[in-house]
Amino acid sequence: ENALINNIEFNESGGVSSVVGTFVGSTGTKPYPIASGSKNARSVSDSRETSIHNALQKIRIVATQLRMANRHVETAHRLYRMASNMRFIQGRKANNVVAA
């Protein structure tokens, strides 16, 4: 969808084709490896991006209820992304982190 593909290769071995390379997500924070035969190649980044997107929706709900400006939503989203990248939210409920 919103991914930038970099360094993609197509391999064929024994009649089986595969794709190997890296992609950079829409946030552009860092590249992640992709391989067509690997089940978990994108799961970490996809899971984190999904969590961050869901948190943004929750942040917007809270901000709407508190009648906060959009700049506060953007700031809270950046802080949530930073906390996610530093694995601060791991083991904590997203609602609690969003509320904090």
Secondary structure, 3 states (H helix, E strand, C coil): CCCEEEEEEEEEECCEEEEEEEEECCCCCCEEEEECCCCCCCHHHHHHHHHHHHHHHHHHHHHHHCCCCHHHHHHHHHHHHHHHHCCCCCCCCHHHHHHC
